[in-house]
Amino acid sequence: MNALAIKTNELIEYFATSSIQFRNAFKSTLPAGKIDTNRKTDSQTCGLIIPLEGEARFSLNGVPYYIDKNTIVHAGAGMDIEIKTFEEDWTYVVIHYHLIDAEDKFSTFANKHFSIEIDHMEEIVEIVQLLLNKNMNPDYFSQFELKVLFMNLLQSILNGARNSQYNFTLQQVTKILDYFHTHYEEEISIREVADMFEIDRRRIAYLFEKITGLTPIQYLTKYRISKAKELLTVSELTVSEISEAVGYQDNFYFSRVFKSLTGTSPSQYRKDHQRL
């Protein structure tokens, strides 16, 4: 079985619409090179496993999660646990909360495990440390502060998950941009690019417009024409040769595209801009 990740929007909706209550928190350290088995999660509450130092493989009901400095794992109630540490001691915190009420589609979350990818953990760790300190105090004001800190923690986790998702989106688009930049002289099919990077073609269009403000075809066209302008300025290649050099086999089509974007023909552009 493979580890499960949750969609950020689904996670946000779950915490936004559910009635939940902070229960407790504890910190633990396992030494390097240890395998810890025959344990279960709390039978009445859900948990968030938040790493502080080191890395570990944290398995829930036989499903392994590799927990590093950018991964938080949500655990359901009464689940079998196996923890394997590596070359360093692993220090982590468990935040227990009780799911009081939830919409029908989230009613099973008390029995779900999944991972949450976070971009930066610094703020989360700071809140966790405050929460651990307050968790020791028995007075009512500290109990109230715990509720506030718990909600602040969830907010920070959700912000981190959203930022991580955006960064992943940016990484996907950057890989495709790099491909365009190095293969623009070739015939490029967006469908083939989608298959190559294992992204749905419609999602590529969505990601491109979100990041660049252009569709993939618009971006590729503008990039090709910018390369053509450079060649017209610095090279002695003919317009037909430049057309092929930037990915257009049809010279007349290239000239139409060039004029539609620059307002002038390739030949006229060369006369106006060619360097001596």
C-alpha positions in Angstrom: 0.0 0.0 0.0 1.1 3.6 -0.7 1.0 6.5 1.7 -1.9 8.8 1.1 -1.8 12.5 0.6 -4.8 14.8 1.0 -5.9 17.6 -1.3 -5.3 21.0 0.4 -8.8 22.3 -0.4 -10.4 19.2 1.1 -8.3 19.6 4.2 -9.3 23.2 4.6 -13.0 22.4 4.1 -12.7 19.6 6.7 -11.3 21.9 9.4 -13.6 24.8 8.4 -16.8 22.9 8.6 -16.2 20.4 11.4 -16.6 20.8 15.1 -13.3 19.8 16.8 -11.8 20.1 20.2 -8.2 20.1 21.3 -7.4 17.3 23.8 -3.7 17.1 24.6 -0.2 17.2 23.3 3.0 15.3 24.0 6.6 15.3 22.8 8.7 12.1 22.3 12.1 11.2 21.1 13.1 7.8 19.6 16.8 6.9 19.3 18.5 6.4 15.9 18.2 3.0 14.3 15.2 1.9 16.3 12.1 0.0 15.2 9.1 0.6 17.5 6.1 -1.7 17.1 3.1 -3.1 19.0 1.6 0.4 19.6 -1.7 2.0 18.7 -3.0 5.5 18.3 -5.4 6.8 20.9 -8.8 5.0 20.7 -10.9 8.1 21.2 -9.1 10.9 19.3 -7.4 11.9 16.1 -3.7 13.0 16.0 -1.3 15.2 14.1 2.2 13.9 14.1 4.6 16.9 13.7 8.3 16.3 13.3 10.8 18.5 15.2 14.2 16.9 14.5 15.3 14.0 12.4 13.4 11.7 10.0 11.4 8.5 10.3 9.2 6.0 8.6 5.9 6.2 10.5 3.5 3.4 9.5 -0.3 3.4 10.3 -2.2 0.2 9.8 0.7 -1.0 7.6 0.8 2.1 5.4 4.2 3.8 5.6 4.8 7.5 5.7 8.3 9.0 5.3 8.2 12.0 7.7 10.8 14.6 7.2 11.0 18.3 8.1 8.2 19.2 5.6 5.7 16.4 6.3 2.9 16.2 8.9 0.9 13.0 9.2 -2.8 12.8 10.3 -3.7 9.6 12.2 -7.1 8.2 13.0 -8.2 6.6 16.2 -7.1 3.1 17.2 -4.6 2.5 14.4 -1.6 0.2 14.6 1.7 2.0 14.7 5.2 1.1 13.6 8.0 3.6 13.7 11.5 3.2 12.2 14.2 5.8 12.8 17.3 6.2 10.7 20.7 7.7 11.3 19.6 10.4 13.8 17.3 10.5 16.8 13.8 11.4 15.8 11.9 14.0 17.9 8.2 14.6 17.2 5.0 15.9 18.8 1.6 14.4 18.7 -1.4 16.8 18.9 -4.6 15.0 19.8 -8.0 16.4 19.0 -11.6 15.1 19.1 -13.9 15.2 16.1 -17.2 16.2 17.6 -19.3 16.7 14.5 -18.6 16.8 10.8 -20.5 16.9 7.5 -21.4 13.5 6.1 -18.4 13.5 3.6 -16.0 14.1 6.5 -17.6 11.8 9.1 -15.0 9.1 8.5 -12.0 11.4 9.0 -11.7 10.3 12.6 -10.6 6.9 11.1 -8.4 8.3 8.3 -4.6 8.6 7.9 -2.9 10.8 5.4 0.1 13.1 4.9 0.2 16.9 4.7 3.1 18.5 2.8 4.3 21.8 4.3 6.5 24.4 2.7 8.1 25.8 5.9 7.8 24.4 9.4 9.3 27.3 11.5 6.0 29.0 12.5 4.3 25.6 13.1 7.2 24.5 15.4 7.0 27.8 17.4 3.3 27.3 18.0 3.8 23.7 18.9 6.4 24.7 21.6 4.0 27.3 23.0 1.2 24.7 23.1 3.4 22.1 24.8 4.3 24.7 27.5 0.7 25.7 28.1 -0.4 22.1 28.1 1.2 21.6 31.5 -0.8 24.4 33.2 -4.0 23.4 34.9 -5.6 26.9 35.2 -8.6 27.8 33.1 -7.0 30.7 31.3 -4.2 28.4 30.1 -6.9 26.0 28.9 -8.5 28.8 27.0 -5.1 29.7 25.5 -4.6 26.1 24.4 -7.8 26.3 22.4 -6.5 29.5 20.7 -3.1 28.0 20.1 -4.6 24.9 18.6 -6.6 26.9 16.1 -3.5 29.0 15.3 -1.6 25.8 14.7 -4.3 24.5 12.3 -4.2 27.9 10.5 -0.4 27.7 10.1 -0.6 24.1 8.9 -3.2 25.0 6.3 -1.2 28.0 5.1 1.9 25.8 4.8 -0.1 23.2 2.9 -1.4 25.9 0.5 2.0 27.4 -0.1 3.5 23.9 -0.6 0.9 23.1 -3.2 1.6 26.4 -5.0 5.3 25.7 -5.0 4.7 22.3 -6.5 2.5 23.9 -9.1 5.4 26.3 -9.9 7.8 23.4 -10.1 5.6 21.6 -12.6 5.3 24.7 -14.8 9.0 25.5 -14.5 9.8 22.0 -15.9 7.6 22.5 -18.9 9.0 26.0 -19.5 12.5 24.6 -19.4 11.4 22.0 -22.0 10.0 24.8 -24.2 13.2 26.8 -23.9 15.4 23.9 -25.0 13.1 22.4 -27.7 11.3 25.4 -29.2 12.9 24.7 -32.6 11.1 21.3 -32.7 7.5 20.5 -33.4 5.9 20.5 -30.0 2.5 18.9 -29.2 0.9 20.0 -25.9 -0.7 16.6 -25.7 2.7 14.9 -25.9 4.2 17.3 -23.3 1.3 16.5 -21.0 2.0 12.8 -21.4 5.7 13.3 -20.9 5.2 15.2 -17.6 2.2 13.0 -16.6 -0.1 16.0 -16.3 -3.6 16.3 -17.7 -3.6 18.6 -20.8 -6.3 20.8 -19.3 -4.4 21.1 -16.1 -1.3 22.3 -18.0 -3.5 25.1 -19.5 -4.8 25.9 -16.1 -1.3 26.0 -14.5 0.2 28.1 -17.3 -2.5 30.7 -17.1 -2.2 30.8 -13.3 1.5 31.2 -13.3 2.3 33.1 -16.6 -1.0 34.6 -17.6 -0.7 32.8 -21.0 -1.8 29.5 -22.4 1.0 27.0 -23.3 0.6 27.8 -27.0 0.7 31.6 -26.4 3.8 31.2 -24.3 5.6 29.0 -26.8 4.6 31.3 -29.7 5.9 34.4 -27.9 9.1 32.6 -26.9 9.7 31.5 -30.5 9.1 35.0 -31.9 11.5 36.5 -29.3 14.1 34.0 -30.5 13.3 35.0 -34.1 13.7 38.7 -33.3 17.1 37.9 -31.8 18.2 36.0 -34.9 16.9 38.7 -37.2 19.0 41.2 -35.3 22.3 39.4 -35.0 22.5 36.7 -37.7 22.8 36.5 -41.5 20.2 33.7 -41.7 17.4 34.1 -44.2 13.9 34.6 -43.0 13.1 31.1 -44.2 16.1 29.6 -42.2 15.1 31.6 -39.1 11.5 30.3 -39.5 12.8 26.7 -39.3 15.3 27.6 -36.6 12.4 28.6 -34.2 10.1 25.8 -35.0 8.0 26.9 -38.0 8.3 24.7 -41.1 5.9 27.0 -43.0 7.7 30.3 -43.7 4.5 32.1 -44.7 2.7 31.0 -41.5 5.8 32.2 -39.5 5.6 35.6 -41.2 1.9 36.0 -40.3 2.5 35.0 -36.7 5.5 37.3 -36.5 3.5 40.3 -37.9 0.5 39.6 -35.6 2.8 39.9 -32.5 5.2 42.6 -33.6 3.1 44.7 -36.0 5.7 44.3 -38.7 7.1 41.7 -41.1 10.3 39.8 -40.3 12.1 41.5 -43.2 11.1 44.9 -42.0 12.0 44.1 -38.5 15.5 43.1 -39.7 15.9 46.4 -41.5 14.8 48.4 -38.4 16.9 46.5 -35.9 19.8 44.7 -37.5 23.1 45.6 -35.8 26.0 47.0 -37.8 
